[in-house]
């Protein structure tokens, strides 16, 4: 979530230079003189201090002003990321695809983040993880591994997510299927001849059922960004949300924050769809038997709350033959995902080598 410049830049007490957050620690470090300052919220923080927002009020845009803030954003024309602007800035570079963004400034009121997971993985560790991942790719251009080996800078981005809580009670109607077997005569063909054989045939006896199931959902996580393909961000999971801390702009020092582009209402719809899948599994277990059919479900959604949170991602963009390829590293675990081009030369050489190998085998067989 974008924050004003005055909140995300911190002067060093020793020399006045900008401080940056040190991943894996609870400190701000000065790159100029090495001075270390402790983040005030580092002690006594935890999930118990995270505040949930009433979902109904948030959907009506009826939250207190203290829960929202006006921010300036630029939308990337290439990947649709919304990038924050600080102070008098009017241009920047997209951290996901390296596209220059110089137009489309807008001021919008956004819900403030309630919490974030601080960076644990350092840039050097993220670059090493990316290098290992790239080296493991088949038929990748050599320039890809050079990208990591040369140590090009990666960008630390706090990516926006929504979380949803709900206490649910569901009434259902359906059918329970219990398997049983009957002996039947069937016609089979053996050695070109037909004959009758006895077989045990599985059948289902259906009976009507109804009942109730209940489940509390805590922190159902929904991506609030359209900048990255969903399969990229899904592949970065799991996230340990027990590491969430109450939001403080100190943690953003030295990093970029992305504004959310997936609004609360569609995110809530996606979250409810995921919860409904879990409820359906609960109903099938409650029905029991060998097979189940769910005919109707009526779910009562209670005490629904939400949070806007930020999760840490290291990003890099690599251009190959005019195309941008994006790589992302989970800033908490070091897990890597990304796009990759294929080297036509390497593929052609592999095909040629395979053809030569086949030719040698055929030649040796014919020479015997």
Secondary structure, 3 states (H helix, E strand, C coil): CCCCHHHHCCECCCCCCEEEECCCCCEEEECCCCCEEECHHHCCCCHHHCCCEEHHHHHCCCCCHHHEEEEEEEECCCCCCEEECCCCCCCEECCCCCCEECCCCEEEEEECCCEECCCCCCHHHHHHHHHHHHHCCCCCCHHHHHHHHCCCCCEEEEEEEEEEEEEEEEEEEEEEEEEEEEEEEEEEEECCEEEEEEEEEEEEEEEEEEEEEEEEEEEEEEECCCCCCHHHHHHCCCCCHHHCEECCHHHHCCCEEEECCCCHHHHHHHHHHHHHHHHHHHHHHHHCCCEEEEEEEEEEEEEEEEEEEEEEEEEEEEEECCEEEEEEEECCCCCEEECCCCCHHHHHHHHHHHHHHHHHHHHHHHHC
